[in-house]
Amino acid sequence: MREPTYFILSALQDEPLHGYAIIKQAAALSQGRVTLATGTLYSALDRLTAEGYVRVVKEEIVSGRARRYYATTPEGDAALQAEAAYLADAARVVTDRAVRMARRPAAGLA
């Protein structure tokens, strides 16, 4: 899963959001690493909807324009959880090795 997709799904974990709110939440959750352009976001939302990971839960008209609110589906939640577990396992490989290396005496000093 690409990082923007991960943070779009993460942004939708707590409650349904509209596009601008997803952009802001994804940026906040990624600590500024993910900055989504509007076109990029809506392309991703269309793809995630087609894949069954998100759905439109509400639509309203604001200033003459449609505002859609998106939420994750159970499949989207499962995909996000699977990716989070994968990333945690991958991080553990590195952090566990760093701990082992830190406990070893430096070469030539033992």
MMTF fields as JSON, N, C-alpha, C and O atoms, coordinates in Angstrom:
{
  "mmtfVersion": "1.0.0",
  "mmtfProducer": "UNKNOWN",
  "numBonds": 439,
  "numAtoms": 440,
  "numGroups": 110,
  "numChains": 1,
  "numModels": 1,
  "chainsPerModel": [1],
  "groupsPerChain": [110],
  "chainIdList": ["A"],
  "bondAtomList": [4, 2, 8, 6, 12, 10, 16, 14, 20, 18, 24, 22, 28, 26, 32, 30, 36, 34, 40, 38, 44, 42, 48, 46, 52, 50, 56, 54, 60, 58, 64, 62, 68, 66, 72, 70, 76, 74, 80, 78, 84, 82, 88, 86, 92, 90, 96, 94, 100, 98, 104, 102, 108, 106, 112, 110, 116, 114, 120, 118, 124, 122, 128, 126, 132, 130, 136, 134, 140, 138, 144, 142, 148, 146, 152, 150, 156, 154, 160, 158, 164, 162, 168, 166, 172, 170, 176, 174, 180, 178, 184, 182, 188, 186, 192, 190, 196, 194, 200, 198, 204, 202, 208, 206, 212, 210, 216, 214, 220, 218, 224, 222, 228, 226, 232, 230, 236, 234, 240, 238, 244, 242, 248, 246, 252, 250, 256, 254, 260, 258, 264, 262, 268, 266, 272, 270, 276, 274, 280, 278, 284, 282, 288, 286, 292, 290, 296, 294, 300, 298, 304, 302, 308, 306, 312, 310, 316, 314, 320, 318, 324, 322, 328, 326, 332, 330, 336, 334, 340, 338, 344, 342, 348, 346, 352, 350, 356, 354, 360, 358, 364, 362, 368, 366, 372, 370, 376, 374, 380, 378, 384, 382, 388, 386, 392, 390, 396, 394, 400, 398, 404, 402, 408, 406, 412, 410, 416, 414, 420, 418, 424, 422, 428, 426, 432, 430, 436, 434],
  "bondOrderList": [1, 1, 1, 1, 1, 1, 1, 1, 1, 1, 1, 1, 1, 1, 1, 1, 1, 1, 1, 1, 1, 1, 1, 1, 1, 1, 1, 1, 1, 1, 1, 1, 1, 1, 1, 1, 1, 1, 1, 1, 1, 1, 1, 1, 1, 1, 1, 1, 1, 1, 1, 1, 1, 1, 1, 1, 1, 1, 1, 1, 1, 1, 1, 1, 1, 1, 1, 1, 1, 1, 1, 1, 1, 1, 1, 1, 1, 1, 1, 1, 1, 1, 1, 1, 1, 1, 1, 1, 1, 1, 1, 1, 1, 1, 1, 1, 1, 1, 1, 1, 1, 1, 1, 1, 1, 1, 1, 1, 1],
  "groupList": [{"groupName": "MET", "atomNameList": ["N", "CA", "C", "O"], "elementList": ["N", "C", "C", "O"], "formalChargeList": [0, 0, 0, 0], "bondAtomList": [1, 0, 2, 1, 3, 2], "bondOrderList": [1, 1, 2], "singleLetterCode": "M", "chemCompType": "L-PEPTIDE LINKING"}, {"groupName": "ARG", "atomNameList": ["N", "CA", "C", "O"], "elementList": ["N", "C", "C", "O"], "formalChargeList": [0, 0, 0, 0], "bondAtomList": [1, 0, 2, 1, 3, 2], "bondOrderList": [1, 1, 2], "singleLetterCode": "R", "chemCompType": "L-PEPTIDE LINKING"}, {"groupName": "GLU", "atomNameList": ["N", "CA", "C", "O"], "elementList": ["N", "C", "C", "O"], "formalChargeList": [0, 0, 0, 0], "bondAtomList": [1, 0, 2, 1, 3, 2], "bondOrderList": [1, 1, 2], "singleLetterCode": "E", "chemCompType": "L-PEPTIDE LINKING"}, {"groupName": "PRO", "atomNameList": ["N", "CA", "C", "O"], "elementList": ["N", "C", "C", "O"], "formalChargeList": [0, 0, 0, 0], "bondAtomList": [1, 0, 2, 1, 3, 2], "bondOrderList": [1, 1, 2], "singleLetterCode": "P", "chemCompType": "L-PEPTIDE LINKING"}, {"groupName": "THR", "atomNameList": ["N", "CA", "C", "O"], "elementList": ["N", "C", "C", "O"], "formalChargeList": [0, 0, 0, 0], "bondAtomList": [1, 0, 2, 1, 3, 2], "bondOrderList": [1, 1, 2], "singleLetterCode": "T", "chemCompType": "L-PEPTIDE LINKING"}, {"groupName": "TYR", "atomNameList": ["N", "CA", "C", "O"], "elementList": ["N", "C", "C", "O"], "formalChargeList": [0, 0, 0, 0], "bondAtomList": [1, 0, 2, 1, 3, 2], "bondOrderList": [1, 1, 2], "singleLetterCode": "Y", "chemCompType": "L-PEPTIDE LINKING"}, {"groupName": "PHE", "atomNameList": ["N", "CA", "C", "O"], "elementList": ["N", "C", "C", "O"], "formalChargeList": [0, 0, 0, 0], "bondAtomList": [1, 0, 2, 1, 3, 2], "bondOrderList": [1, 1, 2], "singleLetterCode": "F", "chemCompType": "L-PEPTIDE LINKING"}, {"groupName": "ILE", "atomNameList": ["N", "CA", "C", "O"], "elementList": ["N", "C", "C", "O"], "formalChargeList": [0, 0, 0, 0], "bondAtomList": [1, 0, 2, 1, 3, 2], "bondOrderList": [1, 1, 2], "singleLetterCode": "I", "chemCompType": "L-PEPTIDE LINKING"}, {"groupName": "LEU", "atomNameList": ["N", "CA", "C", "O"], "elementList": ["N", "C", "C", "O"], "formalChargeList": [0, 0, 0, 0], "bondAtomList": [1, 0, 2, 1, 3, 2], "bondOrderList": [1, 1, 2], "singleLetterCode": "L", "chemCompType": "L-PEPTIDE LINKING"}, {"groupName": "SER", "atomNameList": ["N", "CA", "C", "O"], "elementList": ["N", "C", "C", "O"], "formalChargeList": [0, 0, 0, 0], "bondAtomList": [1, 0, 2, 1, 3, 2], "bondOrderList": [1, 1, 2], "singleLetterCode": "S", "chemCompType": "L-PEPTIDE LINKING"}, {"groupName": "ALA", "atomNameList": ["N", "CA", "C", "O"], "elementList": ["N", "C", "C", "O"], "formalChargeList": [0, 0, 0, 0], "bondAtomList": [1, 0, 2, 1, 3, 2], "bondOrderList": [1, 1, 2], "singleLetterCode": "A", "chemCompType": "L-PEPTIDE LINKING"}, {"groupName": "GLN", "atomNameList": ["N", "CA", "C", "O"], "elementList": ["N", "C", "C", "O"], "formalChargeList": [0, 0, 0, 0], "bondAtomList": [1, 0, 2, 1, 3, 2], "bondOrderList": [1, 1, 2], "singleLetterCode": "Q", "chemCompType": "L-PEPTIDE LINKING"}, {"groupName": "ASP", "atomNameList": ["N", "CA", "C", "O"], "elementList": ["N", "C", "C", "O"], "formalChargeList": [0, 0, 0, 0], "bondAtomList": [1, 0, 2, 1, 3, 2], "bondOrderList": [1, 1, 2], "singleLetterCode": "D", "chemCompType": "L-PEPTIDE LINKING"}, {"groupName": "HIS", "atomNameList": ["N", "CA", "C", "O"], "elementList": ["N", "C", "C", "O"], "formalChargeList": [0, 0, 0, 0], "bondAtomList": [1, 0, 2, 1, 3, 2], "bondOrderList": [1, 1, 2], "singleLetterCode": "H", "chemCompType": "L-PEPTIDE LINKING"}, {"groupName": "GLY", "atomNameList": ["N", "CA", "C", "O"], "elementList": ["N", "C", "C", "O"], "formalChargeList": [0, 0, 0, 0], "bondAtomList": [1, 0, 2, 1, 3, 2], "bondOrderList": [1, 1, 2], "singleLetterCode": "G", "chemCompType": "PEPTIDE LINKING"}, {"groupName": "LYS", "atomNameList": ["N", "CA", "C", "O"], "elementList": ["N", "C", "C", "O"], "formalChargeList": [0, 0, 0, 0], "bondAtomList": [1, 0, 2, 1, 3, 2], "bondOrderList": [1, 1, 2], "singleLetterCode": "K", "chemCompType": "L-PEPTIDE LINKING"}, {"groupName": "VAL", "atomNameList": ["N", "CA", "C", "O"], "elementList": ["N", "C", "C", "O"], "formalChargeList": [0, 0, 0, 0], "bondAtomList": [1, 0, 2, 1, 3, 2], "bondOrderList": [1, 1, 2], "singleLetterCode": "V", "chemCompType": "L-PEPTIDE LINKING"}],
  "groupTypeList": [0, 1, 2, 3, 4, 5, 6, 7, 8, 9, 10, 8, 11, 12, 2, 3, 8, 13, 14, 5, 10, 7, 7, 15, 11, 10, 10, 10, 8, 9, 11, 14, 1, 16, 4, 8, 10, 4, 14, 4, 8, 5, 9, 10, 8, 12, 1, 8, 4, 10, 2, 14, 5, 16, 1, 16, 16, 15, 2, 2, 7, 16, 9, 14, 1, 10, 1, 1, 5, 5, 10, 4, 4, 3, 2, 14, 12, 10, 10, 8, 11, 10, 2, 10, 10, 5, 8, 10, 12, 10, 10, 1, 16, 16, 4, 12, 1, 10, 16, 1, 0, 10, 1, 1, 3, 10, 10, 14, 8, 10],
  "groupIdList": [1, 2, 3, 4, 5, 6, 7, 8, 9, 10, 11, 12, 13, 14, 15, 16, 17, 18, 19, 20, 21, 22, 23, 24, 25, 26, 27, 28, 29, 30, 31, 32, 33, 34, 35, 36, 37, 38, 39, 40, 41, 42, 43, 44, 45, 46, 47, 48, 49, 50, 51, 52, 53, 54, 55, 56, 57, 58, 59, 60, 61, 62, 63, 64, 65, 66, 67, 68, 69, 70, 71, 72, 73, 74, 75, 76, 77, 78, 79, 80, 81, 82, 83, 84, 85, 86, 87, 88, 89, 90, 91, 92, 93, 94, 95, 96, 97, 98, 99, 100, 101, 102, 103, 104, 105, 106, 107, 108, 109, 110],
  "secStructList": [7, 7, 2, 2, 2, 2, 2, 2, 2, 2, 2, 6, 1, 1, 1, 7, 3, 3, 2, 2, 2, 2, 2, 2, 2, 2, 2, 2, 2, 6, 6, 6, 1, 7, 7, 7, 7, 2, 2, 2, 2, 2, 2, 2, 2, 2, 2, 2, 2, 2, 6, 6, 1, 3, 3, 3, 3, 3, 3, 3, 3, 3, 6, 6, 3, 3, 3, 3, 3, 3, 3, 3, 7, 2, 2, 2, 2, 2, 2, 2, 2, 2, 2, 2, 2, 2, 2, 2, 2, 2, 2, 2, 2, 2, 2, 2, 2, 2, 2, 2, 2, 2, 2, 1, 7, 7, 6, 6, 6, 7],
  "xCoordList": [0.858, 0.0, 0.902, 1.854, 0.589, 1.378, 1.053, -0.04, 2.012, 1.862, 0.635, -0.07, 0.337, -0.87, -2.146, -3.028, -2.242, -3.412, -3.521, -4.607, -2.404, -2.373, -2.915, -3.718, -2.484, -2.916, -4.328, -4.998, -4.785, -6.188, -7.085, -8.039, -6.782, -7.579, -7.47, -8.459, -6.278, -6.087, -6.923, -7.488, -6.998, -7.776, -9.255, -9.958, -9.715, -11.138, -11.48, -12.629, -10.51, -10.751, -11.783, -12.632, -11.729, -12.561, -13.972, -14.934, -14.084, -15.388, -15.355, -14.282, -16.519, -16.564, -16.065, -16.331, -15.35, -14.811, -15.038, -15.158, -15.096, -15.141, -13.708, -12.767, -13.559, -12.241, -11.234, -10.131, -11.59, -10.639, -10.225, -9.059, -11.168, -10.852, -9.927, -9.068, -10.096, -9.199, -7.786, -6.821, -7.663, -6.346, -5.663, -4.49, -6.385, -5.819, -5.453, -4.38, -6.343, -6.101, -4.932, -4.114, -4.847, -3.733, -2.407, -1.415, -2.382, -1.16, -0.792, 0.378, -1.78, -1.513, -1.016, -0.032, -1.694, -1.316, 0.064, 0.783, 0.432, 1.743, 2.818, 3.947, 2.475, 3.395, 3.956, 5.134, 3.065, 3.42, 4.071, 4.357, 4.314, 4.953, 4.011, 4.454, 2.716, 1.74, 0.952, 0.162, 1.176, 0.418, -0.312, 0.294, -1.601, -2.411, -2.972, -3.571, -2.777, -3.453, -4.891, -5.168, -5.793, -7.207, -7.425, -8.142, -6.815, -6.978, -6.458, -7.071, -5.33, -4.747, -5.677, -5.889, -6.231, -7.136, -8.354, -8.693, -9.013, -10.245, -9.986, -10.838, -8.837, -8.464, -8.297, -8.762, -7.635, -7.438, -8.771, -9.002, -9.647, -10.954, -11.781, -12.472, -11.715, -12.421, -11.879, -12.65, -10.561, -9.937, -10.306, -10.661, -10.219, -10.534, -12.009, -12.358, -12.87, -14.298, -14.489, -15.224, -13.832, -13.94, -13.395, -13.898, -12.366, -11.781, -12.605, -12.345, -13.597, -14.44, -13.872, -14.319, -12.886, -12.248, -12.889, -12.812, -13.523, -14.245, -15.597, -15.823, -16.485, -17.809, -18.255, -17.821, -19.129, -19.741, -20.883, -21.752, -20.872, -21.907, -22.899, -23.98, -22.522, -23.407, -22.99, -21.813, -23.973, -23.686, -24.573, -25.767, -23.983, -24.748, -24.267, -23.175, -25.078, -24.707, -24.24, -24.975, -23.008, -22.434, -21.953, -21.109, -22.488, -22.144, -22.334, -21.531, -23.403, -23.719, -22.923, -23.078, -22.076, -21.25, -21.548, -21.874, -21.431, -21.654, -20.456, -19.304, -20.74, -19.708, -20.026, -21.07, -19.107, -19.288, -18.461, -17.319, -19.065, -18.372, -18.065, -18.932, -16.835, -16.364, -16.078, -15.72, -16.248, -15.919, -15.278, -15.487, -14.507, -13.951, -15.024, -15.981, -14.85, -15.697, -14.975, -13.809, -15.634, -14.928, -13.691, -12.673, -13.786, -12.633, -11.508, -10.332, -11.866, -10.857, -10.185, -8.971, -10.985, -10.422, -9.466, -8.389, -9.866, -9.017, -7.717, -6.649, -7.798, -6.589, -5.658, -4.442, -6.225, -5.415, -4.74, -3.554, -5.483, -4.913, -3.817, -2.79, -4.022, -3.007, -1.738, -0.631, -1.898, -0.728, -0.003, 1.227, -0.754, -0.135, 0.654, 1.752, 0.113, 0.823, 2.086, 3.13, 1.99, 3.158, 4.252, 5.422, 3.865, 4.841, 5.456, 6.652, 4.655, 5.167, 6.17, 7.211, 5.865, 6.799, 8.098, 9.184, 7.981, 9.171, 10.016, 11.244, 9.377, 10.107, 10.792, 11.901, 10.132, 10.714, 12.012, 12.919, 12.113, 13.349, 14.516, 15.577, 14.316, 15.386, 15.63, 16.778, 14.574, 14.758, 15.324, 16.147, 14.896, 15.454, 16.94, 17.726, 17.321, 18.748, 19.539, 20.658, 18.982, 19.686, 19.922, 20.985, 18.941, 19.086, 20.174, 21.017, 20.154, 21.188, 22.572, 23.529, 22.676, 23.978, 24.465, 25.664, 23.57, 23.954, 24.463, 25.272, 24.003, 24.429, 25.767, 26.406, 26.2, 27.467, 28.624, 28.534, 29.705, 30.893, 31.441, 31.349, 31.992, 32.564, 33.687, 34.427, 33.812, 34.869, 36.245, 36.559, 37.053, 38.421, 38.534, 39.648, 37.413, 37.48, 37.175, 37.322, 36.756, 36.384, 37.549, 37.387],
  "yCoordList": [-1.177, 0.0, 1.237, 1.327, 2.175, 3.403, 4.298, 4.234, 5.126, 5.982, 6.894, 7.007, 7.551, 8.383, 7.582, 8.051, 6.385, 5.541, 5.192, 5.247, 4.837, 4.492, 5.652, 5.439, 6.855, 7.998, 8.485, 9.087, 8.243, 8.537, 7.618, 8.075, 6.333, 5.39, 5.691, 5.597, 6.053, 6.412, 7.628, 7.687, 8.587, 9.801, 9.492, 10.209, 8.426, 8.078, 7.099, 6.672, 6.744, 5.765, 6.219, 5.426, 7.461, 7.921, 8.327, 8.075, 8.951, 9.466, 9.774, 9.966, 9.822, 10.216, 11.658, 12.521, 11.894, 13.222, 13.575, 12.695, 14.869, 15.343, 15.587, 15.531, 15.855, 15.931, 16.82, 16.373, 18.073, 19.001, 18.514, 18.635, 17.966, 17.448, 16.233, 16.047, 15.404, 14.259, 14.755, 14.228, 15.765, 16.332, 16.825, 16.53, 17.569, 18.113, 17.004, 17.035, 16.03, 14.952, 14.066, 13.663, 13.762, 12.951, 13.671, 13.042, 14.978, 15.756, 15.731, 15.57, 15.89, 15.889, 14.522, 14.434, 13.466, 12.122, 11.719, 10.978, 12.209, 11.872, 12.87, 12.804, 13.782, 14.836, 15.624, 15.98, 15.883, 16.712, 15.973, 16.586, 14.676, 13.923, 13.746, 13.726, 13.617, 13.408, 14.697, 15.093, 15.341, 16.537, 16.212, 16.12, 16.045, 15.598, 16.783, 17.688, 16.772, 17.732, 17.253, 16.062, 18.156, 17.816, 16.728, 15.759, 16.884, 15.889, 14.526, 13.502, 14.515, 13.263, 12.584, 11.373, 13.372, 12.808, 12.182, 11.036, 12.911, 12.386, 11.205, 10.324, 11.164, 9.965, 8.774, 7.672, 9.007, 7.936, 7.488, 6.29, 8.435, 8.072, 7.275, 6.327, 7.655, 6.886, 5.465, 4.509, 5.321, 3.995, 3.182, 2.008, 3.816, 3.115, 2.731, 1.702, 3.544, 3.205, 1.991, 1.064, 2.001, 0.871, -0.42, -1.507, -0.296, -1.466, -1.92, -2.98, -1.12, -1.478, -1.096, -1.617, -0.189, 0.206, 1.437, 1.617, 2.286, 3.448, 3.544, 2.953, 4.301, 4.53, 5.938, 6.513, 6.474, 7.769, 7.508, 6.674, 8.23, 8.017, 9.174, 9.037, 10.311, 11.48, 12.448, 12.555, 13.145, 14.178, 15.368, 15.216, 16.55, 17.77, 18.84, 18.742, 19.843, 20.961, 22.111, 22.569, 22.573, 23.685, 24.713, 24.411, 25.915, 26.982, 26.534, 26.861, 25.786, 25.358, 24.173, 23.781, 23.594, 22.455, 21.252, 21.383, 20.077, 18.839, 18.586, 18.687, 18.264, 17.875, 16.442, 16.166, 15.541, 14.131, 13.792, 14.227, 13.014, 12.51, 11.039, 10.267, 10.666, 9.302, 8.613, 9.254, 7.284, 6.465, 5.178, 4.771, 4.555, 3.256, 2.188, 2.314, 1.149, -0.042, -1.052, -0.844, -2.124, -3.168, -3.692, -4.004, -3.786, -4.225, -3.193, -3.553, -1.93, -0.875, -0.875, -0.7, -1.073, -1.166, -2.349, -2.233, -3.493, -4.69, -4.47, -4.874, -3.837, -3.563, -2.619, -2.807, -1.608, -0.665, -1.372, -1.161, -2.203, -2.941, -3.896, -4.023, -4.561, -5.472, -4.713, -5.183, -3.549, -2.74, -2.237, -2.23, -1.816, -1.35, -2.48, -2.25, -3.695, -4.843, -5.147, -5.451, -5.065, -5.283, -4.259, -4.613, -2.998, -1.946, -2.112, -1.881, -2.508, -2.732, -3.881, -3.792, -4.959, -6.09, -5.672, -6.054, -4.892, -4.423, -3.516, -3.606, -2.654, -1.77, -2.579, -2.247, -3.643, -4.477, -5.139, -5.326, -5.493, -6.085, -5.15, -5.576, -3.895, -2.904, -2.574, -2.543, -2.329, -1.927, -3.066, -2.826, -4.305, -5.439, -5.61, -5.902, -5.432, -5.523, -4.411, -4.641, -3.215, -2.089, -2.366, -2.041, -2.964, -3.292, -4.342, -4.222, -5.382, -6.42, -5.841, -6.179, -4.97, -4.367, -3.486, -3.45, -2.781, -1.9, -2.684, -2.173, -3.911, -4.739, -5.426, -5.882, -5.509, -6.137, -5.215, -4.006, -5.773, -4.921, -4.505, -5.253, -3.335, -2.827, -3.748, -4.285, -3.93, -4.811, -4.32, -3.136, -5.236, -4.907, -4.332, -4.101, -4.09, -3.512, -4.525, -4.224, -5.711, -6.706, -7.474, -8.344],
  "zCoordList": [0.0, 0.0, 0.0, 0.776, -0.872, -0.933, 0.261, 0.823, 0.632, 1.807, 1.736, 2.739, 0.607, 0.567, 0.848, 1.567, 0.287, 0.532, 2.009, 2.586, 2.615, 4.037, 4.878, 5.786, 4.581, 5.386, 5.02, 5.859, 3.814, 3.485, 4.306, 4.934, 4.302, 5.091, 6.58, 7.307, 7.037, 8.449, 8.826, 9.918, 7.924, 8.186, 8.388, 9.1, 7.759, 7.819, 8.943, 9.06, 9.759, 10.821, 11.844, 12.251, 12.262, 13.368, 12.96, 13.684, 11.804, 11.381, 9.892, 9.32, 9.265, 7.856, 7.687, 8.522, 6.609, 6.317, 4.856, 4.004, 4.576, 3.191, 2.723, 3.514, 1.448, 0.823, 1.517, 1.832, 1.763, 2.377, 3.76, 4.135, 4.522, 5.85, 5.762, 6.624, 4.725, 4.534, 4.26, 4.813, 3.408, 3.088, 4.358, 4.587, 5.18, 6.425, 7.411, 8.014, 7.573, 8.529, 8.084, 8.912, 6.795, 6.287, 6.512, 6.881, 6.294, 6.535, 8.011, 8.359, 8.877, 10.321, 10.791, 11.525, 10.368, 10.801, 10.299, 10.969, 9.117, 8.539, 8.94, 8.453, 9.816, 10.261, 9.077, 9.036, 8.113, 6.967, 5.807, 4.778, 5.945, 4.853, 3.67, 2.521, 3.943, 2.875, 2.679, 3.536, 1.544, 1.177, -0.123, -1.191, -0.007, -1.137, -1.913, -1.332, -3.204, -4.08, -4.243, -4.098, -4.539, -4.669, -5.715, -5.465, -6.87, -7.938, -7.533, -7.834, -6.852, -6.376, -5.378, -5.439, -4.457, -3.455, -4.118, -3.824, -5.003, -5.592, -6.515, -6.632, -7.17, -7.942, -7.003, -7.292, -5.887, -4.905, -4.314, -4.149, -3.995, -3.438, -4.451, -4.076, -5.728, -6.766, -6.824, -6.91, -6.778, -6.819, -5.582, -5.686, -4.403, -3.149, -3.086, -2.506, -3.675, -3.749, -4.661, -4.32, -5.809, -6.748, -6.131, -6.414, -5.29, -4.626, -3.425, -2.856, -3.039, -1.905, -0.555, 0.467, -0.521, 0.74, 1.376, 2.591, 0.563, 1.091, 0.399, -0.657, 1.021, 0.434, 0.794, 1.792, -0.041, 0.243, 1.223, 0.969, 2.345, 3.356, 3.439, 4.013, 2.862, 2.922, 1.828, 1.485, 1.291, 0.296, 0.606, 0.867, 0.575, 0.807, -0.159, -0.718, -0.346, -1.208, -0.319, 0.557, -0.554, 0.192, -0.829, -1.672, -0.75, -1.701, -3.145, -4.02, -3.382, -4.732, -5.239, -6.395, -4.403, -4.822, -3.948, -2.768, -4.549, -3.794, -2.878, -3.3, -1.644, -0.681, -0.265, 0.325, -0.583, -0.245, 0.99, 1.139, 1.859, 3.04, 2.81, 2.398, 3.078, 2.847, 4.179, 5.168, 4.178, 5.342, 4.836, 3.693, 5.694, 5.319, 5.42, 6.184, 4.647, 4.729, 5.626, 5.962, 6.014, 6.774, 6.023, 6.642, 4.69, 3.894, 3.945, 4.001, 3.927, 4.038, 5.398, 5.503, 6.442, 7.793, 7.9, 8.485, 7.331, 7.38, 6.614, 7.076, 5.453, 4.666, 5.421, 5.415, 6.067, 6.843, 8.013, 8.267, 8.721, 9.856, 9.394, 10.06, 8.272, 7.729, 7.363, 7.625, 6.762, 6.394, 7.633, 7.671, 8.645, 9.893, 10.544, 11.05, 10.54, 11.113, 10.316, 10.893, 8.994, 8.138, 8.434, 8.578, 8.524, 8.808, 10.197, 10.376, 11.17, 12.521, 12.526, 13.177, 11.801, 11.71, 11.032, 11.466, 9.973, 9.258, 10.155, 10.144, 10.922, 11.84, 12.934, 13.352, 13.401, 14.456, 14.008, 14.819, 12.739, 12.21, 12.472, 12.928, 12.186, 12.34, 13.806, 14.25, 14.554, 15.951, 16.793, 17.676, 16.532, 17.272, 16.973, 17.875, 15.729, 15.374, 16.034, 16.492, 16.094, 16.717, 18.198, 18.726, 18.873, 20.292, 20.473, 21.362, 19.622, 19.719, 19.47, 20.168, 18.478, 18.148, 19.284, 19.562, 19.941, 21.036, 22.233, 23.007, 22.396, 23.524, 23.272, 24.22, 22.03, 21.681, 22.003, 21.792, 22.511, 22.699, 21.324, 20.351, 21.272, 20.028, 19.579, 20.404, 18.266, 17.717, 18.133, 18.014, 18.616, 19.008, 20.406, 20.876, 21.093, 22.422, 23.518, 24.702, 23.133, 24.146, 24.657, 25.512]
}
